[in-house]
Amino acid sequence: MLPTGRWMASSSTDQTVRIWDTHDAKLRCVLEAHENWVWSVDVSPVGNYLASGDSGGTVKIWTYSES
Protein backbone atom coordinates (compact mmCIF):
# COMPACT_ATOMS: atom_id res chain seq x y z
CA MET A 1 0.00 0.00 0.00
CA LEU A 2 1.33 3.42 -0.88
CA PRO A 3 1.69 5.90 2.00
CA THR A 4 -1.61 7.76 1.59
CA GLY A 5 -3.56 4.50 1.55
CA ARG A 6 -5.22 5.50 -1.72
CA TRP A 7 -3.20 3.20 -4.00
CA MET A 8 -1.98 -0.38 -3.79
CA ALA A 9 0.66 -2.12 -5.93
CA SER A 10 0.58 -5.80 -6.92
CA SER A 11 3.09 -8.05 -8.64
CA SER A 12 2.21 -10.52 -11.39
CA THR A 13 3.41 -13.55 -13.32
CA ASP A 14 2.72 -11.62 -16.55
CA GLN A 15 5.87 -9.50 -15.93
CA THR A 16 3.97 -6.41 -14.77
CA VAL A 17 3.32 -4.33 -11.68
CA ARG A 18 -0.24 -3.05 -11.33
CA ILE A 19 -1.34 0.04 -9.42
CA TRP A 20 -4.88 -0.14 -7.99
CA ASP A 21 -7.14 2.52 -6.51
CA THR A 22 -8.23 1.24 -3.09
CA HIS A 23 -11.32 3.48 -3.03
CA ASP A 24 -13.03 1.95 -6.07
CA ALA A 25 -10.87 -1.16 -6.76
CA LYS A 26 -10.10 0.00 -10.30
CA LEU A 27 -6.83 -0.62 -12.09
CA ARG A 28 -5.05 2.72 -12.53
CA CYS A 29 -1.72 1.84 -14.11
CA VAL A 30 0.27 -1.11 -15.46
CA LEU A 31 4.06 -0.88 -15.28
CA GLU A 32 5.81 -3.03 -17.88
CA ALA A 33 9.58 -3.48 -17.95
CA HIS A 34 10.42 -6.89 -16.48
CA GLU A 35 11.42 -9.93 -18.51
CA ASN A 36 10.44 -12.45 -15.80
CA TRP A 37 7.65 -12.98 -13.26
CA VAL A 38 7.45 -10.06 -10.84
CA TRP A 39 7.67 -11.60 -7.38
CA SER A 40 7.64 -8.59 -5.10
CA VAL A 41 6.94 -4.89 -4.82
CA ASP A 42 7.78 -2.45 -2.04
CA VAL A 43 7.34 1.27 -1.48
CA SER A 44 9.95 3.64 -0.07
CA PRO A 45 9.23 5.15 3.38
CA VAL A 46 9.05 8.61 1.81
CA GLY A 47 6.48 7.29 -0.65
CA ASN A 48 7.75 8.45 -4.01
CA TYR A 49 9.58 5.30 -5.13
CA LEU A 50 8.37 1.79 -5.78
CA ALA A 51 10.75 -1.16 -6.22
CA SER A 52 9.82 -4.35 -8.03
CA GLY A 53 11.85 -7.55 -8.16
CA ASP A 54 11.50 -10.41 -10.61
CA SER A 55 12.33 -14.11 -10.68
CA GLY A 56 15.48 -13.46 -12.73
CA GLY A 57 16.97 -11.27 -10.01
CA THR A 58 16.28 -7.92 -11.68
CA VAL A 59 15.12 -5.02 -9.51
CA LYS A 60 13.43 -2.00 -11.08
CA ILE A 61 12.98 1.34 -9.30
CA TRP A 62 9.94 3.37 -10.30
CA THR A 63 9.13 6.97 -9.39
CA TYR A 64 5.53 8.04 -9.06
CA SER A 65 3.18 10.74 -7.98
CA GLU A 66 -0.33 10.26 -6.61
CA SER A 67 -1.68 13.29 -8.44
Backbone as CSV, one residue per row, in Angstrom:
resi,resn,N_x,N_y,N_z,CA_x,CA_y,CA_z,C_x,C_y,C_z
1,MET,0.847,-1.170,0.000,0.000,0.000,0.000,0.892,1.231,0.000
2,LEU,0.565,2.185,-0.837,1.329,3.416,-0.883,0.965,4.277,0.322
3,PRO,1.830,5.193,0.725,1.693,5.897,1.998,0.340,6.555,2.290
4,THR,-0.330,7.098,1.316,-1.607,7.757,1.587,-2.745,6.764,1.776
5,GLY,-2.511,5.505,1.436,-3.557,4.496,1.548,-4.511,4.506,0.377
6,ARG,-4.310,5.371,-0.574,-5.215,5.498,-1.720,-4.895,4.492,-2.819
7,TRP,-3.646,4.082,-2.922,-3.202,3.200,-3.996,-2.528,1.950,-3.440
8,MET,-2.620,0.869,-4.175,-1.978,-0.384,-3.792,-1.267,-0.936,-5.024
9,ALA,-0.100,-1.521,-4.835,0.660,-2.123,-5.935,0.642,-3.639,-5.793
10,SER,0.540,-4.335,-6.928,0.583,-5.796,-6.917,1.571,-6.285,-7.973
11,SER,2.172,-7.435,-7.690,3.089,-8.055,-8.640,2.339,-9.128,-9.416
12,SER,2.921,-9.571,-10.548,2.209,-10.522,-11.387,3.153,-11.443,-12.146
13,THR,2.646,-12.600,-12.505,3.411,-13.545,-13.323,3.445,-13.126,-14.782
14,ASP,2.690,-12.093,-15.159,2.716,-11.616,-16.548,3.766,-10.520,-16.763
15,GLN,4.720,-10.415,-15.840,5.867,-9.504,-15.933,5.495,-8.038,-15.712
16,THR,4.407,-7.782,-15.003,3.972,-6.406,-14.768,3.782,-6.121,-13.281
17,VAL,3.736,-4.834,-12.983,3.317,-4.327,-11.676,2.044,-3.543,-11.946
18,ARG,1.031,-3.752,-11.131,-0.240,-3.051,-11.327,-0.506,-2.133,-10.138
19,ILE,-0.979,-0.936,-10.444,-1.336,0.035,-9.416,-2.859,0.119,-9.382
20,TRP,-3.430,-0.100,-8.190,-4.884,-0.142,-7.987,-5.334,1.010,-7.097
21,ASP,-6.507,1.513,-7.359,-7.137,2.518,-6.515,-7.916,1.772,-5.436
22,THR,-7.575,1.984,-4.172,-8.235,1.242,-3.092,-9.641,1.757,-2.792
23,HIS,-9.990,2.930,-3.294,-11.323,3.483,-3.031,-12.391,2.875,-3.925
24,ASP,-12.023,2.532,-5.168,-13.026,1.953,-6.072,-12.575,0.633,-6.708
25,ALA,-11.413,0.123,-6.296,-10.869,-1.162,-6.758,-10.606,-1.198,-8.269
26,LYS,-10.385,-0.044,-8.870,-10.100,0.000,-10.304,-8.599,0.012,-10.559
27,LEU,-8.217,-0.627,-11.650,-6.832,-0.619,-12.091,-6.506,0.765,-12.630
28,ARG,-5.430,1.374,-12.117,-5.052,2.725,-12.529,-3.841,2.768,-13.443
29,CYS,-2.948,1.777,-13.329,-1.715,1.841,-14.108,-1.092,0.449,-14.181
30,VAL,-0.487,0.128,-15.305,0.269,-1.114,-15.458,1.697,-0.725,-15.836
31,LEU,2.653,-1.162,-15.030,4.064,-0.884,-15.276,4.687,-2.107,-15.933
32,GLU,5.239,-1.919,-17.127,5.808,-3.026,-17.883,7.283,-2.764,-18.151
33,ALA,8.153,-3.616,-17.666,9.584,-3.485,-17.954,10.350,-4.752,-17.601
34,HIS,9.728,-5.663,-16.891,10.421,-6.888,-16.475,10.381,-7.940,-17.578
35,GLU,11.365,-8.826,-17.555,11.419,-9.932,-18.510,11.068,-11.264,-17.857
36,ASN,10.791,-11.246,-16.546,10.435,-12.451,-15.796,9.259,-12.139,-14.879
37,TRP,8.744,-13.166,-14.225,7.654,-12.980,-13.257,8.063,-11.954,-12.216
38,VAL,7.179,-11.032,-11.905,7.451,-10.064,-10.844,6.999,-10.708,-9.537
39,TRP,7.943,-10.895,-8.632,7.671,-11.603,-7.384,7.355,-10.679,-6.221
40,SER,7.857,-9.455,-6.260,7.635,-8.590,-5.099,7.638,-7.120,-5.494
41,VAL,6.935,-6.339,-4.695,6.936,-4.887,-4.823,7.040,-4.297,-3.426
42,ASP,7.674,-3.138,-3.329,7.783,-2.449,-2.042,7.841,-0.958,-2.312
43,VAL,7.387,-0.179,-1.348,7.340,1.272,-1.479,8.324,1.895,-0.500
44,SER,9.004,2.948,-0.943,9.949,3.637,-0.069,9.209,4.318,1.080
45,PRO,9.868,4.494,2.225,9.228,5.148,3.377,8.744,6.568,3.060
46,VAL,9.450,7.252,2.191,9.046,8.610,1.811,7.810,8.557,0.916
47,GLY,7.669,7.493,0.148,6.483,7.292,-0.650,6.551,7.719,-2.097
48,ASN,7.710,8.060,-2.611,7.751,8.454,-4.015,8.513,7.477,-4.904
49,TYR,8.919,6.347,-4.352,9.584,5.303,-5.128,8.927,3.961,-4.855
50,LEU,8.862,3.146,-5.906,8.367,1.786,-5.783,9.435,0.886,-6.385
51,ALA,9.783,-0.189,-5.710,10.752,-1.158,-6.224,10.018,-2.452,-6.562
52,SER,10.385,-3.059,-7.667,9.818,-4.350,-8.034,10.964,-5.300,-8.363
53,GLY,10.825,-6.540,-7.926,11.846,-7.550,-8.164,11.264,-8.738,-8.897
54,ASP,12.029,-9.279,-9.845,11.502,-10.408,-10.609,12.275,-11.701,-10.350
55,SER,11.772,-12.784,-10.915,12.330,-14.112,-10.678,13.718,-14.285,-11.280
56,GLY,14.140,-13.397,-12.152,15.480,-13.459,-12.731,16.506,-12.670,-11.941
57,GLY,16.066,-12.032,-10.854,16.969,-11.272,-10.011,17.073,-9.794,-10.357
58,THR,16.262,-9.336,-11.294,16.278,-7.920,-11.676,15.386,-7.115,-10.745
59,VAL,15.899,-5.958,-10.327,15.120,-5.022,-9.513,14.949,-3.750,-10.319
60,LYS,13.725,-3.255,-10.391,13.427,-1.996,-11.079,12.979,-0.996,-10.023
61,ILE,13.399,0.253,-10.181,12.982,1.336,-9.300,12.103,2.269,-10.126
62,TRP,10.901,2.518,-9.617,9.937,3.370,-10.298,9.702,4.619,-9.457
63,THR,9.544,5.756,-10.090,9.132,6.966,-9.390,7.675,7.219,-9.748
64,TYR,6.950,7.800,-8.798,5.534,8.043,-9.063,5.026,9.220,-8.251
65,SER,3.874,9.659,-8.648,3.177,10.738,-7.976,1.720,10.325,-7.876
66,GLU,1.076,10.646,-6.776,-0.329,10.259,-6.615,-1.271,11.340,-7.120
67,SER,-0.794,12.245,-7.918,-1.680,13.291,-8.444,-2.368,12.823,-9.710
